[in-house]
Amino acid sequence: MQSQDVAPRPAPDPRPGPVVDVEQAEAALVEHYPRLVRLAYLVLPPSLGRNRRVLTAHALTQRALPRGRTSGDASVLPSQKTAEGRDADPGYAYVRLRVLRTALEAGRPLTFRAWPKRAQLPPLLPQVWGLRLFPRSGGADELALDQRLSALSAPARAAYVLRGLERLAEADVRRVLAAAGEEDPADALDEADEIEAKYGLLTSPEFDPCSLQARPPDLMRRRQHMKAALAAAAAVAVCGALLGLPGDGWGPDGAAAPSYAQNPSAQAALDPGKLTLVPAAAWQSSTRTDFSVWPARGALTGDRALLRRALAVWARPGESVQVSATPGTPAGAPPGPPQLLYAGEVDQSRVVLLHDGLRIARYAEAKDGTQGAALDFARVDGATAAESNAVVLGRSDGNVRYLTAPWVRTAAVRDLLKSAAGASGGSDSSGATRLGRSADGVTEPFASPALQTGECRSWNALELTDRSGTRLTTDLGELTPARLTSGRPGQPHEASAATWSPLACSLAAVRGQGVRTVNAWQYARQPLPDGGGTANWLCTRADTWRGGGTRVLAQFHAQGQPYGAVAAKAENVAACGAKDSHVLAGVLWKSGTGDWYLLAAGSKDTESIRATGGVDGSTQGNLLAVRAEQGAQAGLKGTLSDGRSIGGLR
């Protein structure tokens, strides 16, 4: 994620203003709840652990309402003379100060000299039993910023966050900190200046305690505690029962091991000496071409200490480990010794890639020895040669770096939104820029579309060439890139950049969904009314590694338009797939003369289409064009050549 400085804006003047009543404070808290919780999360000490930090941030924010009907603290409210937006709202200024004050109190150590404040104790509510909650993992920049913030004092963290997240000027930060009870705001500001002002990272999902992932706690420890309690209760009952039995009581359990015996396979999975190491040339003679024949590569494959840490963190991730997994991917320990794919240094991290037959696991730790690590999982079961061509090694500053398969001969990067015409310099005749690789198959970094926000101005795809041809893939935020194909469902072939150029921006809708392949199919071509030229109807289907969660988009691409427009979408449907290639969709379109039409198209075996509701019309064949009013709502129904009915995607 690219970070940038933001211009400070004036803060609310903390001089006397209107008194806030509880309704006004509640309205501000509800409207700005995600922002207030993020503020509390960033100010709270990281030593609490991510799970407790999340729950404490929510608890402090929810307790920010005044106890009485009014705040009774008008000295902290804005004058509203120069404030704008939410800063002009006395309710927001009041609850923000309450959240900041309690978050600072929570970071102060407990002493025997005074009773602990409520914020210093674990929150009573909310509580989550049997799960650990934490925000989604960010990139290396977010991890580095979190580590630098953890080294600051709580007032300095508050000063950094008020300047970066709230965009307050220095004088305003000083006044707000003073109102929150800090004795030396100037010292807090000086300490906050010691770290780089990467304020744009504060809005990252890494620091969003309202968008959470759930993982189990330390199951072994919980199981041990439960077993100890049950054993203590059972011992009394068993001993009493044994006293009443004749002879020697119950017999042994035969060849079964004691219930407390450790599993040999689980123990072997933690031994770096038992990792599976595939020979470098195994893929050349193997009948399989997938991750199972990747050789172990990287300069640190012999670093047993690093490999031991990676395996131990995989089995028992601690509080300082950022764990992420694509949907449908279990994050538990490996069932046995996994296969080592890579161990080496990537940018500012040491990275280990492991494969257990079902998943790819990526372990990363900072080279400078700072605490914490990242652990990412992605499903890859049943991967084909085309789907096991590359794995993400690292992301930094909006760029991505891959480890390519040993059978990949060349790698290139192509912006799908640009013309496919050739360019001079580092580009070949097809417009793809050659991508350098190390001897181990590690690519140079290039801009990734996975985390880009705002207007879609570019979309980079990775082209990998092996002896069977060239394949187009793209980064959708997973460990493995999604393969892009085109053609009739059930018979897809390798996609071209020209096919995906008008559709690339729609790929943003399936980022982070565990997508395996995305196929594009032009199912109809329609002449446009009033001499508007022609339009192509396409459907794109994103299939996932887990099978469920499939997403289908019907897109309308008018002649002369650079991008296609999404006309309809659906999730977990068979349409536009190998089991059911039929598709029907419609769109309201304005012609050059200013008239509005309902345009609809079905796949070629659609014999008739009827529109009902806000537009009434029908046609024989798979194309429909009916005059309509702007904003009209219509339902579509089609009849196939075999007599079956299909409904339009919505």
N, C-alpha and C positions, 0 to 999 in steps of 0.2 A: 504494500500500500504506500503510495507516495505521500509524504508528509510535507506540510508547508506552514509557515507562520501565519497567524491571523492577526489582523489589526484590532487592537483593543478598542472597546467601546465603553462609553461612560456607564458607571454603575449607579444604581439608585442611591440617592443621597440619604444617609442614615439619620438625618435630622428629623425632628418631630413631624409626623404626618397623621393621616387618619387612622383610627383604631380599627383593627381587623376583627370582624366577627367570625364565628366558627363556620358559618355557611360560606363566607368568602374564602377562608383558608382551605376548606374542604374542596371547593371548586378548583382552586389553584393546584392543590395536591393531586386531584384526579387527572386534571388536564396535563400536568407536567410530571406525572409519577415516574415514567421511565428515566427522565433526565435527573430527577432528584435521587433516585436509587443509584444511578451511575455515579453521581457526585459522592454519595456516601461510600460506595464500594471503592472508589479511587482514594478516598481520604483514610479509610480504615487501614490498620496495619496489616501488611501481607502475612505476617507471622501467624495470624489467625487461621490460615489455610483457606483455600478458595471456597469450600463448602460453607464453613462458618461465616466467612466474609459475605457471601451471598445472602444468607439468612439474616445476619445482623444488619446489612444494608436495608433489606426490606422492613425489618422490625423498627429501625430508627426512623425510617421515612413514614411508616404508618403511625408512629407515635408523635408526629410533628404537629398534630392538631392542637389548638389551645384547649385547656381543660374546661374553661368557662365559656360563656356565650361570646366574650370578646377576648382579644389577646392580652390586653393590659400592658402591652410593651410597645408603646407607640414610638419609642426612641429609635427603633431599628427599621422603621418603615420608610419608603421612599417619599420624597417630596413631590414627585411626578412632574416637575417643571421641565426637565430635560430628558427624562427616561422615555423609552419607546418599547413597544412590543410587550413581552412578558415582564421586562424590568419596570414598566409603568404600573404593574399590578401589585398593590400592597400585599395581597394574599400570597403571591409567589415569593416576594422578598421576605415575608415573615417565615413561611415554612422552609425556605432555603436556609435561612439563618438557624432555625431550630435543628434542621438536619445536620448542618455543618457543626454546630455546637456539640451535639451529642456524638457525632463521629469523632471529633477531637477528644471528647471525654473518654470514649471507648479505647483510644490508643494510649491513655495514661496508665502507668503501672499501678497495681493495687498496693497499698501500704497499710501498716497497722495503726497509723496516726489518725485515720479518718474512715468513716463508713464508706464502703464502695458506692459509687453512683450507679443508677440503674443501667446506664449504657455500658458500664464496665463488666456487667454480668451477662452470661449467655441468655439470648432472648427466649422468653416464654413462648411467644408466637411470632412468626410462623415456625412450625416444626415439621420436619420430614423424617420419617422412620424407615430404615432399611434401604435408603438411597443416598448417594452423594450428588449434589447439584453444583454445576459450575458452568461459566460461560463457554462459548465455542472458542476453540483455539485459533489464534491469529498466526502471524508469521514471525520471522526472526526479529524484525524491528519491534513488534509489540512485546515479545518476550524480553528483549533487551531493555525497553523502556520500563516494563514492570519491575525488573531487577534494579534499575537505577532509582525508581521511585521508592522501592523498599528500603534503600539505604538512607533516604531522607527522614527527617523527623516529621511527625504528623502535621505541625503547622506549615512546614515547608511544602509537604505534599498538597495541603489545602491551598497554599498560595499558587503553586503550579497549576492546580486544577481550576481555580477561579480565573486565572489568566487565560488558560487554554480552552477550557470547556465553556465557561461563562463569558469569556472575552472581556473581562474587566480590566480597566487601566490600573496602573500600579497604585495610585493614590486611593482608588476605590477598593482594591484588594486590602490595603492597609486598614481602611475603615471597617470593612466587613469582618476581618480577623479580630480587630479590637472589640467589635460588638459581640463576637463569639466568645470572648473571654481570654484571648491571647495577650500576654503582657508585652511581647516584643515582636510586633508584626514586621518591622523593618528587618530584623534578623532572619525571620522566616523567608522573606523575599530574597535576601542575599543568598541564603542557602539554596533556594529553588533555582537561582541563576547558575548554580554549579553544573546543572545538566542541560543538555541541548534542548532547545525549544521545539520539539516535534509535537506540536499541539494537535495536528490533524489525526494522530494515532489515537487520541483519547476517545474518538467516536467509533473506534474499531469494535467489532463483535467480541474481541478479547476482553473488553471492559464493560460489556453489556450484561448486567445481572438479571435482565428481564427475558433474555433469549438464552435458555439453559439447555445443557445436556445432562442426562441422568446416567449414573453408573452405580453398581453395587459398592458397598463399603468393603472393608477387609473381611471377606467371608470366612477365612480361616480363623481369624481371631474371634469373630462373632460366634462361629460354630463351636470353638473351644470354650467360650464362656457359657454358651447354652448347655454344652455337654457337661461342663463342670457342675452347673446347677442341677441338671437332670440326674447326673451321677450321684450327687450328694443326697437328693431325694430318694433315688432308687436304692441307694445302699442301705438306707434304714429299712425300707420295705423288704429288700432281698434278705438281709440278715435276719429279720424277724421271721420271714417265711422259711429260711433254711433251718431255723431252730425247730420247726415243727415237722421237718421231713425225716423219714427213716434213712439209715445208711449214710452214704456220702453226698446226698443231694443230687443236683443236675449233673449230667455228663458234659464233656468238652464239645466244642463245635467242629470236631473233625479237623480237616486240613486248613480251615479258614484262619487267616492271620488275625491278630488282635485288632479291635476297632480303631486303635490309635496308631496302627502301623502306617508309615508313609508310603505313598504310591511310587514304585520304582520308575515308572515312565515319567511322572512329574518331576522326580529328582533328576533324571537323566536330561530333561529339557532345560535344566539350569546349568548344565556342565558344558562350557565352551569347547572342551575337548571332544564332545560327541556330536557337534554340529555336522550336518551333511555338507560335504564339499564336493561339488561336481567337477570333473576334469574339464580343462579348457576346450577340448575338441569333442566332448561327448555329444553335442548337438548335431554334429556333422553325420554321425552314424545312427542316431536315435530315430525310432519310428514316430516319436512325439516331438513336436516343436512348440514348447510352451515354457513357462517359468521353471518347470522341473528340470530342464537341461541348461539353465543359465549357470555359468561357472562363477565361482567366488572371485570377485575382483576388488581392487582398491589397495592402497598402501598399508592399511591397518588390519588386514585379515589375520595377521599373527598377533595382534594385541589382545591377549587373553583377558586382561583386566577390563578393557573396553567391552569386549563381547560378554563377559560375565555381568557387567552392569546392565547391558542391554537386555539380557535374558532375565535378570532379576527384576528389572523394572517392568518388563512384559508380564511376568507372573504376579508381581505385587506392586503396582504403581502407587507411590506415596502421594501425600497432599501437594507436594511441589511439582508434580508431573502433570502436564497438560495432555489429556487424553482426548482424542477425537476418532470417530469411526463413521464411515459412510452408512446411510440407512440400511438396516438389515444385516449389518456386520457385527458378529459377537466380538467383544473386546477381552475375553478371558485368556488365560494362559494357554500355551500350546500343549497339545496332548502328548507330545514326545519331542525329541530333538528336532528342531526345524532346520531348514536349508539356509545356508549363508549365501546371500547374493552380492553384498557389497559391504565394505567397511573402509572408510577413509574420511579425509577432511574435505568439506564442502563450504566454501566461503568462510564464515566465522564459526562453523560447527563441526563436530565429529558426528558422522552419520553411519548407522548400521541398518541395512535392509535384510529382512528375514522372510522366509516363505514356509508355511506349514501345510501346504496342499490346498487349504481353503482360503487363506488370507495372505496378503502382503502386510508386514509390520515394519514401520519406519521409526527408528529410535534416533533422537538427535540431542546432543548436549553441547553447551558452549565450550569453545576451545580455551577460554580464559579461566576456566575452573569455577565459574559462578554456579550457584546452586540452581537446581531445577532441571527439567528435561521435558522433551516433547515425545509423545508416542501416538502414532497415527496408524489406523487400520483401514484396509479396503479388501473387499471380496474379489477373488480372481478365479474361483472354481470353474472348471470347464473352459478356461481361456484357450482360444485358438492361436495360431501363429500370428495372425493379424492383430489380435487383442493382447498379445504379450510382447509387443515391440519396445515398450519403454515404461519406465517408472520414474516418478518425481523424486529427485534427490533433495531439492531445497527450493525455497521461495525467499526472495529478499528484494525489497524496494520495488515491488510490483513485477519482478522478473521471476522466471521459473527456469530450473536447470534439470535435465533428465539424464538418467542412465539408460542407454539403449541396449537392445538385445545383441548378442554376439553375431547374429546373422545379418544385422543391418549394415548395409554398405555405405550409404550416404544419408545425411540429414539436411533438411532445409526448412526455413520458416517462410510462410506466405501470409500476407494480409488479405483475407478473403474479400474485403470491401473495396480493394483497389483493382484496377484493370489488370487483366492477365497478360497484357502486352509486356514484352521484354524491356529490360532496363540495362544500362551500362554499369560497369563497376562490378560489385559483388553479386549481381543477380544473373541468373541464367536466362535463356530465351523464353522461358515460361513465366518469368516474373517472380520466381521463388528465390530467396536469398540463402545462399549456402551457409550452413551452420557448422562451425568447427567442433571437433570432438577430440578428446584425449585418447591415449592408447587403451584406456580402460572402457571407452565408450561414453564418457561423460561429456555432455554438450556444453557449449557456451551458453550463458544466460540470455534470455530474450523476453520481451514484454509479454505477459500473460493476460488473457481476457478474463481470468477466473475471478479477479477481485475488482475489476474496473467498474466504476459507478458513473452516473450521469448519462449524458447523451452517448449513444453508440457511434463512435467515429472510426473505430478499427476493430478487427477481430483476427488475431493471429492463429494460424493453424500450423501444425507440425507435419511435415512430409518426410516419411521414412521409406527408403528404397532398399529392397533385398532382391534376391535372384528371381523372385516370382513377380515383382512389379513394385509400383509406388502406391503407398497408402496415405490417406489424409486423416489426421487425428487432431483433436483440440483439447485444451485444458479446461475442464469444468469444475475445478476445485477438488478433484480426487487424486489419489496416488497414481492411478493409471489414467492416461488420456482416453477420451471417448472416440471410438472409430466412426468416421463419417462415410456413409454409403449413399447410393442412389439407385433407383430402379423399382420395378414392380414388387410389392411385398411378396416375400417367399423366394424372390430371385434377385436380390440386391447385388450390385457390383461396386467396385471401387469408385468413389465419387471424384468429380473434377471440381476445381475451384469455381468454374463458371456456373455449375449447378448450385453451389452453396452461396455464391456472392449475394443474391438478394435475400437469403434466408439466414445469414450468419447471426444477425443481431437477435433473432428469436431464440438462439441457443441459451441466452441469459435466463430464460424461464426454467431451465432444467439444471442449473448449476447446483452442486452440492446434493444431488439426489441419487448418487450411486449409479450413474448412467453408464451402460456398457457400449451401446451403439445407437446412432441416430441415422435413420434412413429418410431420404427425401424422394418423393415420387410425384411427378406431374401427371395427374389423373384426368385433366380436361383442359381444353383450350377454347376460349369463348370470344366471338366477335362482340365488340362493345357497341351499344346504341349511339346514335347521333354521330357516326363516323369517328368514334373514339379509339379506333384501332382494335387491338386484341389484348386479351389478358390470359395469363396462365393460372390454373388452379393447382396447387400443390398441397400435399399433406406430408408432414414430418412426424415420425414416430420415434420416441426415445424409449428404448428398452433398457431395463436395469439388470444388474448382476443377480439380484434377489428374485427376479421374475415379476413381482408386484410393483406398483407405483409407475406403471407405464403412462406416458403422456403423449397425447396426439394433438397436433395443431393443424388446422386447415388454413392455408394462406392464399391470398389473392394478390397476384403480381400484375399490375396493369402496365401496358406498353409505355415506355418512357420514364417509368418510375424506378429509382435505384434500388428500393427495398420492397419486399412483400409486406402486406398488411395481414395481421392475424384476423381471420374471419370467424373462427370458432375453435374451441379447445375442449378436450375431455381427458379424463384420467381413468385408468384401469378399464379400458374398453378394448374390444377386439378389432375395431375399425382400423383400416389402413395397415393391417398386419397380415402375417402369413396365414392365420386361421380365418380371417375375414377381411378381404381386401377392399370391400365396398366402403364408400365414403360419400357423404352428401353434406354440403354447406352452402350458406348464402351470405351476402353482404349488401348493405345499402351503398350505392355509388352515385356520385354526382357527375353528370356529363359536362362537356365544355359549354353547352347551351344553358346550363343552370338547372336542368331537369334532374330529378332524383329517380333512381330505378332500384328495384330489388333484383339482384343478380344471384343466380344459384347454379350450381353444377354438381353432378354426380359422376361416379365412375362410369366407364363405357357401357356396362351392362344394365344401366338404369334406363328403363323404358318410358317412364313418365315422372313428372314432378308436380306437386300441388302446393301452393302457398295459401295459408289461412291466417285469420286474425286481423292484424292491421293492414295486410295486403292480401288481396284475393286474386288468384290467377293460377293457371296450370299450363302445362305443355307436354307434348309427346317428345320423348328423347331425354337426353341427359343435361340439357341446357335450358335455363329459364331466365327471361328478362321481362319484368313487369314494372310499369310506372308506379311510383310510390311517393308518399309524403316524407319530408325530412323527419327523422326520428321515429318512423313507423316500426312497430314490432310485429313480426310474422313468425309463424311456425311452418316448418317444411316437412313434407312426407313424400317419399319416393317409392316406386314399384320396380322391382328387378325383373329381369327377363324370365326368371323361374317362378314369378308370382309372389315372391316374398316382399314384405314392406320394410323400408328402412327410414329412420328418422334423421333429421339433420343434426349435425354436431352443434353444440351451443358453447 
